[in-house]
Amino acid sequence: MTGRFESVFLDVVTRAMVPLIQVFAFYIITHGHYSPGGGFQGGVMLAASIILLRIALGEESYRRFPREAGIWIAGVATLLFTLLGFVSILFGGNFLEYAYVVPGMDAVELRYWGIFFAEVFIGFLVWGALVAIYDALVTGGVEA
Amino acid sequence: MILELDFWLMIVLIMFAILALEVKDLLAAVGVLTGYSFLIALLFSALGAPDVALTEAALGAALTGVLLLASLTFMNRNSKD
């Protein structure tokens, strides 16, 4: 079965490339705190993989990754990121001061995991938002 | 950092920038702009900024080109001026 361009090559290459792009994007997100890259760059790559599916496969990509999914992923990730910031205020720190997130744990360990989870939430936020921007652009800004 | 490579990359970069402004076909302009982003990502990484290079390669060379192409489907392909 081929997508909207009736080309077997495009279809096969797309289906082979997308998982590789996504694995590399998750690698960049989860290693963002001690190597180049981070949440934003990995999120852009995840969004690029979904947009590649949108362009090459057409309608089928909307069944796999619905139009509403982009906004939902971005919204939930923003909510979780904000919660992570406010939890440290509850325990006596500043906004996003990771050393106060869980009382009683080692501060260095907490900063490590705090930055890690902040990167993951930022990555998902960028992913959802950029896919939503692309969807809004191709539908001409009309609610689909 | 290799001086000769950086010199020629910079020359080609400036040529791409002028070409992206001067070319009449907007589809070709988007392609040239994508090439410009890729070259400047190479330059950033040669200058020792891999973080900026990764952002430029992912955003400038991949996503901006796609968004410009998507907006190009709504309008006339040829530039007036």
Backbone of each chain as ProteinMPNN parsed JSONL, in Angstrom:
{"seq_chain_A": "MTGRFESVFLDVVTRAMVPLIQVFAFYIITHGHYSPGGGFQGGVMLAASIILLRIALGEESYRRFPREAGIWIAGVATLLFTLLGFVSILFGGNFLEYAYVVPGMDAVELRYWGIFFAEVFIGFLVWGALVAIYDALVTGGVEA", "coords_chain_A": {"N_chain_A": [[0.842, -1.2, 0.0], [0.571, 2.193, -0.847], [1.264, 5.692, -0.18], [0.115, 9.079, -0.58], [1.468, 9.821, -2.862], [1.759, 7.683, -4.551], [4.13, 6.28, -4.715], [6.402, 3.719, -4.35], [9.008, 3.737, -3.416], [9.284, 6.135, -1.942], [7.456, 5.597, 0.075], [8.533, 3.289, 1.362], [11.062, 4.236, 2.192], [10.29, 6.319, 3.875], [8.89, 4.908, 5.894], [11.007, 3.444, 6.886], [12.767, 5.41, 7.79], [11.5, 7.006, 9.744], [11.236, 5.685, 12.395], [13.983, 5.588, 13.048], [14.713, 8.31, 13.122], [13.128, 9.071, 15.285], [14.153, 7.545, 17.396], [16.746, 8.62, 17.558], [16.033, 11.216, 18.234], [14.893, 10.849, 20.782], [17.18, 9.967, 22.053], [18.714, 12.334, 22.006], [17.092, 13.993, 23.589], [17.076, 12.654, 26.114], [19.752, 12.647, 26.789], [20.325, 15.25, 27.168], [21.303, 16.708, 29.349], [24.022, 16.337, 29.703], [25.351, 16.455, 27.25], [25.669, 17.874, 23.901], [22.672, 19.418, 22.642], [19.263, 18.787, 23.642], [16.071, 19.282, 25.236], [14.662, 20.987, 23.409], [15.908, 20.652, 20.845], [15.645, 17.863, 20.414], [12.863, 17.697, 20.505], [12.171, 19.164, 18.231], [13.154, 17.406, 16.302], [11.489, 15.169, 16.715], [9.031, 16.334, 15.971], [9.655, 16.848, 13.297], [9.807, 14.232, 12.301], [7.128, 13.423, 12.496], [5.971, 15.284, 10.77], [7.17, 14.54, 8.401], [5.87, 12.079, 8.02], [3.264, 13.107, 7.662], [3.568, 14.513, 5.23], [4.45, 12.541, 3.396], [2.75, 10.286, 3.613], [0.147, 11.22, 3.877], [-3.315, 10.918, 4.333], [-3.234, 8.621, 5.947], [-1.453, 9.151, 7.984], [-2.883, 10.841, 9.613], [-4.638, 9.128, 10.805], [-2.891, 7.587, 12.353], [-1.601, 9.501, 13.971], [-3.48, 11.665, 15.356], [-5.121, 14.869, 14.542], [-5.752, 16.281, 16.88], [-3.921, 15.361, 18.657], [-1.447, 16.683, 18.756], [-1.889, 19.219, 20.035], [-2.822, 18.227, 22.467], [-0.599, 16.777, 23.495], [1.252, 18.873, 23.752], [-0.101, 20.503, 25.609], [-0.401, 18.857, 27.925], [2.28, 18.354, 28.522], [3.188, 20.945, 29.088], [1.663, 21.461, 31.377], [2.687, 19.506, 33.156], [5.343, 20.369, 33.322], [4.995, 22.872, 34.544], [3.889, 22.039, 36.979], [6.08, 20.635, 38.015], [7.723, 22.817, 38.454], [6.261, 24.184, 40.458], [6.118, 22.416, 42.573], [8.549, 22.529, 43.925], [8.328, 25.052, 45.056], [6.38, 24.584, 46.96], [7.796, 23.1, 48.85], [9.578, 24.907, 49.89], [11.509, 26.074, 48.175], [12.693, 27.995, 45.299], [10.955, 28.789, 42.158], [11.204, 26.028, 40.016], [13.502, 25.141, 41.367], [15.378, 22.561, 41.691], [16.48, 21.158, 43.831], [14.742, 21.109, 45.925], [12.578, 19.51, 45.349], [11.861, 16.833, 46.134], [11.626, 16.22, 49.47], [14.341, 15.388, 51.595], [15.944, 13.913, 49.884], [19.157, 13.507, 48.241], [20.764, 16.51, 47.222], [22.291, 16.87, 44.864], [21.687, 14.608, 43.347], [18.942, 15.128, 43.034], [18.962, 17.478, 41.489], [20.069, 16.483, 39.138], [18.042, 14.631, 38.247], [15.927, 16.411, 38.139], [16.635, 18.245, 36.095], [16.698, 16.401, 34.04], [13.955, 15.548, 33.843], [12.766, 18.01, 33.271], [13.884, 18.514, 30.73], [12.696, 16.395, 29.297], [9.963, 17.082, 29.434], [10.004, 19.571, 28.112], [10.823, 18.704, 25.601], [8.605, 17.136, 24.746], [6.686, 19.129, 24.745], [7.597, 20.886, 22.715], [7.5, 19.146, 20.545], [4.66, 18.549, 20.311], [3.665, 21.17, 19.915], [4.904, 22.078, 17.544], [3.994, 20.247, 15.628], [1.285, 20.873, 15.788], [1.363, 23.498, 14.829], [2.137, 23.014, 12.164], [-0.103, 21.522, 11.273], [-2.128, 23.425, 11.562], [-1.243, 25.205, 9.649], [-1.402, 23.821, 7.147], [-4.123, 23.361, 6.968], [-5.005, 25.88, 6.568], [-5.58, 27.399, 8.807], [-8.156, 26.837, 9.568], [-10.5, 25.251, 11.706], [-10.222, 21.828, 11.829]], "CA_chain_A": [[0.0, 0.0, 0.0], [1.375, 3.406, -0.914], [0.615, 6.891, 0.327], [-0.596, 9.963, -1.496], [2.204, 10.067, -4.096], [1.78, 6.446, -5.331], [5.519, 5.901, -4.952], [6.806, 2.679, -3.405], [10.29, 4.114, -2.808], [9.014, 7.155, -0.917], [6.755, 4.939, 1.167], [9.432, 2.403, 2.099], [12.102, 5.028, 2.846], [9.659, 7.023, 4.994], [8.613, 3.978, 6.984], [12.272, 3.025, 7.504], [13.488, 6.53, 8.407], [10.809, 7.642, 10.875], [11.656, 5.159, 13.691], [15.371, 5.962, 13.338], [14.711, 9.72, 13.537], [12.547, 9.204, 16.617], [15.099, 7.003, 18.39], [17.814, 9.608, 17.737], [15.465, 12.364, 18.948], [14.801, 10.504, 22.205], [18.558, 9.967, 22.573], [19.132, 13.723, 22.253], [16.336, 14.534, 24.723], [17.432, 12.06, 27.405], [21.141, 12.943, 27.113], [20.495, 16.69, 27.025], [21.928, 17.401, 30.472], [25.481, 16.303, 29.681], [25.926, 16.455, 25.903], [24.958, 18.87, 23.093], [21.279, 19.108, 22.403], [18.388, 18.908, 24.797], [14.647, 19.132, 24.971], [14.175, 21.691, 22.224], [16.4, 20.042, 19.601], [14.998, 16.569, 20.254], [11.457, 17.911, 20.184], [12.086, 19.559, 16.821], [13.336, 16.203, 15.478], [10.256, 14.374, 16.791], [8.04, 17.003, 15.136], [10.037, 16.647, 11.902], [9.436, 12.879, 11.882], [5.671, 13.369, 12.29], [5.641, 16.073, 9.58], [7.552, 13.677, 7.273], [4.736, 11.164, 7.811], [2.144, 13.892, 7.14], [3.791, 14.862, 3.83], [4.652, 11.391, 2.526], [1.669, 9.306, 3.657], [-1.153, 11.86, 3.741], [-4.429, 10.635, 5.238], [-2.972, 7.558, 6.917], [-0.758, 9.692, 9.153], [-3.867, 11.439, 10.521], [-5.198, 8.039, 11.626], [-1.884, 7.169, 13.34], [-1.306, 10.617, 14.888], [-4.612, 12.544, 15.011], [-4.9, 16.311, 14.594], [-5.86, 16.802, 18.243], [-2.848, 14.825, 19.508], [-0.387, 17.671, 18.924], [-2.271, 20.172, 21.079], [-2.919, 17.517, 23.746], [0.74, 16.492, 24.005], [1.859, 20.131, 24.185], [-0.76, 20.993, 26.813], [-0.072, 18.017, 29.086], [3.692, 18.561, 28.856], [3.299, 22.252, 29.75], [1.097, 21.315, 32.722], [3.628, 18.757, 33.991], [6.51, 21.225, 33.552], [4.612, 23.882, 35.535], [3.769, 21.354, 38.264], [7.446, 20.394, 38.499], [8.229, 24.072, 38.987], [5.572, 24.646, 41.659], [6.344, 21.492, 43.688], [9.682, 23.009, 44.716], [7.863, 26.191, 45.858], [5.67, 24.02, 48.105], [8.734, 22.604, 49.864], [10.44, 25.954, 50.416], [12.524, 26.581, 47.256], [12.187, 28.891, 44.275], [10.373, 28.105, 41.001], [12.146, 25.134, 39.319], [14.74, 24.858, 42.114], [15.154, 21.109, 41.762], [16.992, 20.57, 45.071], [13.678, 21.061, 46.929], [11.385, 18.844, 44.825], [11.521, 15.738, 47.04], [12.365, 16.467, 50.713], [15.091, 14.271, 52.153], [16.866, 13.265, 48.944], [20.426, 14.203, 47.997], [20.5, 17.662, 46.345], [22.928, 16.666, 43.561], [20.834, 13.63, 42.661], [17.678, 15.773, 42.68], [19.18, 18.401, 40.367], [20.252, 15.64, 37.955], [16.754, 14.14, 37.744], [15.079, 17.552, 37.824], [16.961, 18.724, 34.747], [16.294, 15.354, 33.101], [12.517, 15.588, 33.582], [12.459, 19.275, 32.587], [14.215, 18.307, 29.311], [11.699, 15.516, 28.677], [8.705, 17.825, 29.258], [10.216, 20.565, 27.058], [10.843, 17.981, 24.329], [7.24, 16.786, 24.343], [5.977, 20.388, 24.46], [8.008, 21.378, 21.391], [6.965, 18.176, 19.585], [3.237, 18.785, 20.083], [3.382, 22.519, 19.426], [5.32, 22.248, 16.148], [3.056, 19.491, 14.785], [0.041, 21.647, 15.75], [1.587, 24.632, 13.928], [2.09, 22.512, 10.784], [-1.481, 21.167, 10.943], [-2.887, 24.661, 11.373], [-0.795, 25.856, 8.413], [-1.893, 23.144, 5.939], [-5.57, 23.501, 6.865], [-5.318, 27.278, 6.38], [-6.038, 27.995, 10.049], [-9.546, 26.477, 9.833], [-10.643, 24.101, 12.591], [-10.468, 20.646, 10.997]], "C_chain_A": [[0.875, 1.247, 0.0], [0.558, 4.603, -0.471], [0.061, 7.755, -0.782], [0.15, 10.183, -2.793], [2.336, 8.833, -4.961], [3.197, 5.982, -5.618], [5.963, 4.904, -3.885], [8.082, 3.095, -2.671], [10.08, 5.095, -1.672], [8.391, 6.51, 0.313], [7.713, 4.12, 2.03], [10.481, 3.203, 2.856], [11.525, 5.781, 4.035], [9.451, 6.094, 6.173], [9.89, 3.495, 7.649], [12.914, 4.159, 8.282], [12.843, 7.01, 9.701], [11.191, 7.034, 12.233], [13.081, 5.545, 14.05], [15.457, 7.404, 13.811], [14.194, 9.838, 14.962], [13.46, 8.65, 17.691], [16.219, 8.004, 18.634], [17.301, 10.827, 18.499], [15.347, 12.06, 20.436], [16.182, 10.421, 22.842], [19.001, 11.382, 22.906], [18.4, 14.304, 23.45], [16.887, 13.982, 26.036], [18.899, 12.259, 27.752], [21.406, 14.439, 27.09], [21.251, 17.337, 28.151], [23.433, 17.214, 30.522], [26.089, 16.146, 28.297], [25.164, 17.5, 25.084], [23.536, 18.44, 22.791], [20.485, 19.238, 23.684], [16.945, 18.799, 24.374], [14.21, 19.764, 23.674], [14.606, 20.992, 20.937], [15.75, 18.689, 19.354], [13.532, 16.698, 19.895], [11.257, 18.319, 18.742], [12.24, 18.337, 15.928], [12.105, 15.308, 15.522], [9.171, 14.986, 15.905], [8.366, 16.802, 13.666], [9.668, 15.254, 11.428], [7.937, 12.78, 11.629], [5.294, 14.125, 11.021], [6.063, 15.317, 8.316], [6.451, 12.677, 6.969], [3.557, 11.894, 7.175], [2.314, 14.152, 5.642], [3.774, 13.613, 2.961], [3.435, 10.486, 2.491], [0.289, 9.919, 3.569], [-2.148, 11.404, 4.797], [-4.077, 9.61, 6.313], [-2.291, 8.092, 8.163], [-1.738, 10.336, 10.124], [-4.596, 10.381, 11.332], [-4.208, 7.624, 12.71], [-1.65, 8.24, 14.396], [-2.36, 11.691, 14.626], [-4.266, 14.014, 15.164], [-4.884, 16.841, 16.015], [-4.655, 16.413, 19.09], [-1.756, 15.857, 19.755], [-0.673, 18.627, 20.058], [-2.317, 19.479, 22.438], [-1.548, 17.25, 24.332], [1.387, 17.768, 24.53], [1.239, 20.615, 25.483], [-0.385, 20.2, 28.042], [1.376, 18.226, 29.509], [3.894, 19.905, 29.551], [2.799, 22.178, 31.181], [2.085, 20.608, 33.644], [4.862, 19.592, 34.323], [6.196, 22.273, 34.617], [4.485, 23.258, 36.92], [5.141, 21.09, 38.867], [8.042, 21.666, 39.09], [7.586, 24.444, 40.31], [5.774, 23.724, 42.852], [7.493, 21.981, 44.557], [9.302, 24.247, 45.53], [7.159, 25.681, 47.115], [6.62, 23.611, 49.222], [9.794, 23.633, 50.212], [11.52, 26.456, 49.479], [11.943, 27.639, 46.341], [11.56, 28.075, 43.151], [11.461, 27.327, 40.259], [13.475, 24.981, 40.049], [14.703, 23.386, 42.512], [15.577, 20.507, 43.092], [15.898, 20.434, 46.121], [12.492, 20.203, 46.508], [10.932, 17.708, 45.729], [12.301, 15.956, 48.333], [13.102, 15.213, 51.159], [16.026, 13.58, 51.192], [18.108, 14.127, 48.758], [20.221, 15.312, 46.956], [21.096, 17.463, 44.955], [22.104, 15.712, 42.702], [19.539, 14.286, 42.179], [17.848, 16.726, 41.511], [19.334, 17.618, 39.068], [18.899, 15.227, 37.39], [15.81, 15.278, 37.417], [15.342, 18.083, 36.435], [16.525, 17.702, 33.713], [14.802, 15.455, 32.784], [12.1, 16.898, 32.924], [12.753, 19.153, 31.096], [13.15, 17.464, 28.622], [10.402, 16.277, 28.434], [8.849, 18.872, 28.157], [10.201, 19.894, 25.688], [9.446, 17.657, 23.842], [6.438, 18.035, 23.997], [6.309, 20.893, 23.066], [7.456, 20.462, 20.3], [5.503, 18.496, 19.262], [2.967, 20.13, 19.446], [3.756, 22.65, 17.956], [4.423, 21.454, 15.205], [1.732, 20.241, 14.676], [0.181, 22.844, 14.822], [1.5, 24.17, 12.475], [0.651, 22.188, 10.377], [-2.33, 22.406, 10.704], [-2.522, 25.328, 10.056], [-1.384, 25.173, 7.188], [-3.403, 23.188, 5.845], [-5.973, 24.957, 6.704], [-5.875, 27.939, 7.618], [-7.477, 27.675, 10.386], [-9.563, 25.275, 10.772], [-11.033, 22.881, 11.774], [-11.503, 19.731, 11.658]], "O_chain_A": [[1.825, 1.335, 0.778], [-0.669, 4.547, -0.394], [-0.408, 7.249, -1.801], [-0.439, 10.681, -3.752], [2.965, 8.902, -6.017], [3.448, 5.359, -6.649], [5.915, 5.188, -2.689], [8.232, 2.848, -1.474], [10.619, 4.923, -0.578], [8.748, 6.831, 1.446], [7.716, 4.232, 3.256], [10.771, 2.908, 4.016], [12.167, 5.883, 5.08], [9.785, 6.431, 7.309], [9.885, 3.169, 8.836], [13.538, 3.923, 9.316], [13.54, 7.378, 10.647], [11.454, 7.795, 13.165], [13.375, 5.804, 15.217], [16.169, 7.709, 14.768], [14.737, 10.6, 15.763], [13.544, 9.213, 18.782], [16.611, 8.225, 19.78], [18.024, 11.408, 19.308], [15.662, 12.911, 21.267], [16.354, 10.755, 24.015], [19.595, 11.619, 23.958], [18.997, 15.028, 24.247], [17.14, 14.743, 26.97], [19.275, 12.062, 28.907], [22.557, 14.868, 27.005], [21.805, 18.42, 27.962], [24.088, 17.88, 31.323], [27.245, 15.739, 28.184], [24.114, 17.97, 25.524], [23.236, 17.25, 22.697], [20.984, 19.741, 24.69], [16.63, 18.291, 23.297], [13.464, 19.153, 22.909], [13.789, 20.761, 20.046], [15.348, 18.387, 18.231], [13.007, 15.926, 19.093], [10.303, 17.889, 18.093], [11.552, 18.22, 14.913], [11.708, 14.748, 14.5], [8.477, 14.274, 15.179], [7.458, 16.606, 12.858], [9.258, 15.086, 10.279], [7.509, 12.137, 10.671], [4.418, 13.691, 10.273], [5.407, 15.427, 7.28], [6.125, 12.444, 5.805], [2.92, 11.372, 6.259], [1.361, 14.036, 4.871], [3.153, 13.613, 1.899], [3.109, 9.956, 1.429], [-0.664, 9.223, 3.22], [-1.88, 11.485, 5.995], [-4.55, 9.701, 7.446], [-2.5, 7.579, 9.263], [-1.474, 10.383, 11.325], [-5.113, 10.669, 12.411], [-4.602, 7.343, 13.842], [-1.516, 7.93, 15.579], [-2.16, 12.545, 13.762], [-3.281, 14.379, 15.807], [-4.106, 17.739, 16.338], [-4.384, 17.04, 20.113], [-1.192, 15.906, 20.848], [0.164, 18.836, 20.936], [-1.908, 20.056, 23.446], [-1.334, 17.463, 25.526], [1.992, 17.771, 25.602], [1.95, 21.086, 26.37], [-0.083, 20.775, 29.088], [1.678, 18.272, 30.702], [4.679, 20.002, 30.494], [3.406, 22.742, 32.091], [2.305, 21.044, 34.774], [5.371, 19.545, 35.443], [7.02, 22.54, 35.492], [4.907, 23.847, 37.915], [5.354, 21.289, 40.063], [8.766, 21.623, 40.084], [8.262, 24.962, 41.2], [5.631, 24.147, 43.999], [7.436, 21.87, 45.782], [9.885, 24.481, 46.588], [7.308, 26.251, 48.195], [6.296, 23.755, 50.401], [10.825, 23.271, 50.78], [12.392, 27.204, 49.922], [10.836, 28.128, 46.57], [11.61, 26.845, 43.161], [12.505, 27.881, 39.914], [14.49, 24.712, 39.406], [14.094, 23.007, 43.513], [15.083, 19.44, 43.458], [16.084, 19.725, 47.11], [11.491, 20.157, 47.223], [9.751, 17.619, 46.063], [13.53, 15.888, 48.311], [12.556, 14.11, 51.107], [16.828, 12.745, 51.61], [18.111, 15.317, 49.075], [19.582, 15.087, 45.929], [20.476, 17.847, 43.963], [21.856, 15.954, 41.521], [19.09, 14.037, 41.06], [16.988, 16.79, 40.633], [18.809, 18.015, 38.028], [18.625, 15.436, 36.209], [14.976, 15.149, 36.522], [14.409, 18.346, 35.676], [16.041, 18.064, 32.641], [14.411, 15.451, 31.617], [11.181, 16.91, 32.105], [11.97, 19.629, 30.274], [12.74, 17.77, 27.502], [9.797, 16.149, 27.37], [7.935, 19.054, 27.353], [9.645, 20.432, 24.731], [9.124, 17.87, 22.673], [5.616, 18.02, 23.081], [5.416, 21.286, 22.316], [7.001, 20.933, 19.258], [5.144, 18.689, 18.1], [2.139, 20.236, 18.541], [3.017, 23.265, 17.188], [4.117, 21.917, 14.106], [1.114, 20.256, 13.612], [-0.76, 23.183, 14.104], [0.875, 24.832, 11.646], [0.225, 22.531, 9.274], [-3.142, 22.45, 9.78], [-3.371, 25.943, 9.413], [-1.828, 25.858, 6.267], [-3.941, 23.064, 4.744], [-7.166, 25.26, 6.701], [-6.578, 28.944, 7.51], [-7.995, 28.176, 11.385], [-8.729, 24.378, 10.646], [-12.061, 22.891, 11.097], [-11.843, 18.684, 11.107]]}, "seq_chain_B": "MILELDFWLMIVLIMFAILALEVKDLLAAVGVLTGYSFLIALLFSALGAPDVALTEAALGAALTGVLLLASLTFMNRNSKD", "coords_chain_B": {"N_chain_B": [[39.454, 23.483, 14.092], [39.546, 24.312, 10.774], [41.173, 26.463, 8.711], [41.07, 26.97, 5.897], [38.835, 25.48, 5.075], [36.827, 26.764, 6.551], [36.981, 29.296, 5.377], [36.154, 28.832, 2.677], [33.636, 27.754, 3.126], [32.389, 30.013, 4.202], [32.444, 31.751, 1.985], [30.766, 30.347, 0.156], [28.489, 30.378, 1.693], [27.778, 33.127, 1.762], [27.278, 33.444, -0.952], [25.034, 31.764, -1.226], [23.224, 33.145, 0.377], [22.868, 35.561, -1.04], [21.842, 34.491, -3.391], [19.431, 33.355, -2.493], [17.966, 35.636, -2.05], [17.84, 36.762, -4.596], [16.77, 34.983, -6.474], [14.049, 34.134, -8.674], [12.065, 32.147, -8.661], [10.09, 30.945, -6.095], [10.078, 28.45, -4.903], [12.628, 27.486, -5.479], [13.979, 29.394, -4.016], [13.335, 28.668, -1.39], [14.637, 26.201, -1.291], [17.338, 27.01, -1.587], [17.606, 28.533, 0.72], [17.354, 26.55, 2.646], [19.713, 25.126, 2.108], [21.521, 27.119, 2.848], [21.027, 27.22, 5.623], [21.963, 24.703, 6.33], [24.692, 24.912, 5.691], [25.479, 26.94, 7.462], [25.072, 25.625, 9.815], [27.088, 23.701, 9.694], [29.259, 25.484, 9.882], [28.865, 26.564, 12.45], [29.314, 24.276, 14.002], [31.977, 23.836, 13.369], [33.069, 26.049, 14.555], [32.96, 25.373, 17.186], [30.514, 25.229, 18.559], [28.467, 23.057, 19.194], [25.891, 22.77, 20.204], [24.361, 24.965, 19.276], [24.685, 24.421, 16.58], [23.285, 22.032, 16.279], [20.688, 22.873, 16.844], [20.325, 24.676, 14.715], [20.56, 22.954, 12.508], [18.403, 21.197, 12.914], [16.186, 22.899, 13.093], [16.482, 25.045, 11.185], [17.345, 23.774, 8.781], [15.602, 21.633, 8.48], [12.875, 22.029, 9.527], [11.996, 24.709, 9.067], [12.161, 24.931, 6.285], [10.226, 23.069, 5.517], [7.895, 24.211, 6.616], [7.836, 26.607, 5.178], [7.495, 25.576, 2.601], [4.982, 24.408, 2.928], [3.427, 26.678, 3.328], [3.815, 27.769, 0.868], [2.2, 26.345, -0.845], [-0.195, 27.656, -0.815], [0.02, 29.909, -2.286], [1.11, 32.01, -5.091], [3.735, 30.797, -7.199], [5.763, 32.291, -8.286], [7.933, 35.066, -7.811], [7.155, 38.556, -7.624], [8.757, 40.9, -7.623]], "CA_chain_B": [[39.032, 24.512, 13.145], [40.395, 24.338, 9.588], [40.974, 27.82, 8.209], [40.676, 26.964, 4.489], [37.451, 24.993, 4.999], [35.943, 27.825, 7.035], [36.969, 30.372, 4.376], [35.32, 28.491, 1.518], [32.252, 27.645, 3.607], [31.866, 31.364, 4.345], [32.191, 32.288, 0.645], [29.566, 29.697, -0.387], [27.369, 30.848, 2.511], [27.363, 34.452, 1.291], [26.669, 33.259, -2.271], [23.695, 31.206, -1.028], [22.359, 34.185, 0.93], [22.51, 36.478, -2.122], [21.018, 33.737, -4.334], [18.088, 33.197, -1.927], [17.248, 36.893, -2.218], [17.734, 37.183, -5.982], [16.121, 34.027, -7.365], [12.649, 34.502, -8.895], [11.204, 31.031, -8.288], [10.086, 30.885, -4.64], [10.437, 27.091, -4.495], [14.083, 27.444, -5.498], [14.465, 30.222, -2.915], [13.239, 27.858, -0.168], [15.719, 25.215, -1.345], [18.618, 27.674, -1.34], [17.617, 28.931, 2.128], [17.652, 25.342, 3.403], [21.145, 24.891, 1.962], [22.19, 28.133, 3.673], [20.94, 26.794, 7.02], [22.844, 23.544, 6.53], [26.082, 25.376, 5.694], [25.799, 27.691, 8.671], [25.173, 24.629, 10.893], [28.462, 23.178, 9.612], [30.174, 26.512, 10.388], [28.71, 26.63, 13.902], [29.974, 23.135, 14.636], [33.424, 24.036, 13.211], [33.48, 27.094, 15.492], [32.932, 24.862, 18.553], [29.218, 25.399, 19.213], [27.632, 21.96, 18.688], [24.5, 22.94, 20.61], [23.746, 25.875, 18.302], [24.685, 23.747, 15.282], [22.198, 21.049, 16.284], [19.435, 23.625, 16.722], [20.219, 25.233, 13.36], [20.334, 21.872, 11.557], [17.061, 20.638, 13.077], [15.141, 23.906, 12.889], [16.649, 25.79, 9.946], [17.475, 22.952, 7.585], [14.504, 20.683, 8.319], [11.498, 22.422, 9.81], [11.63, 25.972, 8.431], [11.927, 24.656, 4.878], [8.94, 22.381, 5.356], [6.817, 25.163, 6.886], [7.772, 27.537, 4.042], [6.893, 24.85, 1.476], [3.546, 24.251, 3.2], [2.755, 27.953, 3.062], [3.946, 28.058, -0.564], [1.11, 25.715, -1.601], [-1.368, 28.536, -0.822], [0.255, 31.165, -2.997], [1.732, 31.954, -6.403], [5.088, 30.309, -7.037], [6.766, 33.217, -8.804], [8.048, 36.334, -7.106], [6.853, 39.67, -8.523], [9.841, 41.883, -7.742]], "C_chain_B": [[40.019, 24.597, 11.994], [40.132, 25.644, 8.852], [40.47, 27.823, 6.767], [39.221, 26.529, 4.33], [36.479, 26.073, 5.435], [35.837, 28.953, 6.019], [36.024, 30.048, 3.233], [33.865, 28.309, 1.918], [31.612, 29.027, 3.704], [31.539, 31.978, 2.996], [30.904, 31.698, 0.073], [28.328, 30.151, 0.362], [26.851, 32.194, 2.026], [26.711, 34.343, -0.078], [25.25, 32.717, -2.148], [22.737, 32.281, -0.528], [21.913, 35.144, -0.164], [21.562, 35.79, -3.097], [19.594, 33.595, -3.817], [17.287, 34.479, -2.065], [16.931, 37.163, -3.678], [16.892, 36.267, -6.852], [14.625, 34.319, -7.458], [11.688, 33.421, -8.44], [11.26, 30.836, -6.771], [10.425, 29.496, -4.119], [11.954, 26.934, -4.46], [14.655, 28.267, -4.353], [14.424, 29.446, -1.599], [14.356, 26.818, -0.127], [17.057, 25.829, -1.022], [18.733, 28.084, 0.129], [17.907, 27.727, 3.029], [19.13, 24.991, 3.32], [21.97, 25.855, 2.795], [22.193, 27.715, 5.142], [21.883, 25.633, 7.303], [24.303, 23.978, 6.596], [26.412, 26.114, 6.982], [25.812, 26.752, 9.876], [26.561, 24.001, 10.906], [29.451, 24.171, 10.205], [30.091, 26.617, 11.906], [29.451, 25.485, 14.575], [31.486, 23.24, 14.483], [33.929, 25.08, 14.19], [33.354, 26.647, 16.942], [31.643, 25.123, 19.293], [28.27, 24.303, 18.756], [26.166, 22.098, 19.053], [23.741, 23.821, 19.616], [23.647, 25.2, 16.941], [23.543, 22.755, 15.19], [20.848, 21.743, 16.128], [19.243, 24.118, 15.297], [19.917, 24.128, 12.355], [18.915, 21.339, 11.665], [16.001, 21.647, 12.681], [15.269, 24.571, 11.52], [16.623, 24.906, 8.724], [16.305, 22.016, 7.394], [13.153, 21.361, 8.406], [11.087, 23.707, 9.097], [11.337, 25.768, 6.952], [10.586, 24.012, 4.639], [7.787, 23.342, 5.582], [6.683, 26.166, 5.743], [7.149, 26.861, 2.829], [5.395, 24.698, 1.68], [2.81, 25.549, 2.95], [2.814, 28.312, 1.589], [2.819, 27.427, -1.365], [-0.122, 26.596, -1.664], [-1.178, 29.745, -1.715], [0.944, 30.915, -4.334], [3.222, 31.64, -6.255], [6.129, 31.332, -7.451], [6.737, 34.541, -8.051], [7.837, 37.476, -8.085], [8.066, 40.595, -8.702], [11.174, 41.24, -8.092]], "O_chain_B": [[41.191, 24.914, 12.199], [39.01, 25.905, 8.419], [39.556, 28.577, 6.433], [38.467, 27.12, 3.558], [35.447, 26.29, 4.8], [34.759, 29.508, 5.809], [35.192, 30.872, 2.854], [32.959, 28.659, 1.161], [30.449, 29.208, 3.342], [30.513, 32.64, 2.84], [30.051, 32.427, -0.433], [27.254, 30.298, -0.222], [25.644, 32.392, 1.892], [25.731, 35.031, -0.365], [24.356, 33.15, -2.875], [21.581, 32.333, -0.947], [20.74, 35.51, -0.232], [20.603, 36.396, -3.576], [18.643, 33.699, -4.592], [16.062, 34.432, -2.185], [15.882, 37.728, -3.988], [16.35, 36.709, -7.865], [13.997, 34.7, -6.47], [10.624, 33.718, -7.897], [12.331, 30.593, -6.213], [10.989, 29.357, -3.034], [12.503, 26.331, -3.538], [15.681, 27.906, -3.776], [15.345, 29.54, -0.788], [14.952, 26.576, 0.922], [17.84, 25.251, -0.269], [19.809, 27.999, 0.72], [18.605, 27.847, 4.036], [19.74, 24.607, 4.318], [22.986, 25.476, 3.378], [23.209, 27.831, 5.828], [22.517, 25.569, 8.356], [25.066, 23.495, 7.432], [27.496, 25.94, 7.539], [26.487, 27.039, 10.864], [27.148, 23.788, 11.967], [30.366, 23.787, 10.935], [31.114, 26.744, 12.579], [30.129, 25.679, 15.584], [32.221, 22.787, 15.362], [35.082, 25.022, 14.618], [33.609, 27.439, 17.849], [31.646, 25.233, 20.519], [27.343, 24.585, 17.997], [25.291, 21.62, 18.331], [22.642, 23.485, 19.174], [22.66, 25.372, 16.227], [22.898, 22.641, 14.147], [19.978, 21.281, 15.39], [18.156, 24.004, 14.731], [19.111, 24.326, 11.445], [18.279, 21.055, 10.65], [15.028, 21.301, 12.013], [14.292, 24.658, 10.776], [15.963, 25.227, 7.736], [16.02, 21.626, 6.262], [12.361, 21.284, 7.467], [9.974, 23.803, 8.58], [10.393, 26.347, 6.414], [9.882, 24.351, 3.688], [6.804, 23.313, 4.841], [5.572, 26.541, 5.369], [6.368, 27.478, 2.104], [4.618, 24.838, 0.735], [1.697, 25.542, 2.423], [1.973, 29.065, 1.098], [2.498, 27.907, -2.453], [-1.017, 26.339, -2.469], [-2.107, 30.532, -1.892], [1.309, 29.789, -4.67], [3.889, 32.124, -5.341], [7.275, 31.251, -7.008], [5.677, 35.063, -7.704], [8.273, 37.402, -9.234], [8.359, 41.022, -9.819], [12.179, 41.937, -8.226]]}, "name": "protein", "num_of_chains": 2, "seq": "MTGRFESVFLDVVTRAMVPLIQVFAFYIITHGHYSPGGGFQGGVMLAASIILLRIALGEESYRRFPREAGIWIAGVATLLFTLLGFVSILFGGNFLEYAYVVPGMDAVELRYWGIFFAEVFIGFLVWGALVAIYDALVTGGVEAMILELDFWLMIVLIMFAILALEVKDLLAAVGVLTGYSFLIALLFSALGAPDVALTEAALGAALTGVLLLASLTFMNRNSKD"}
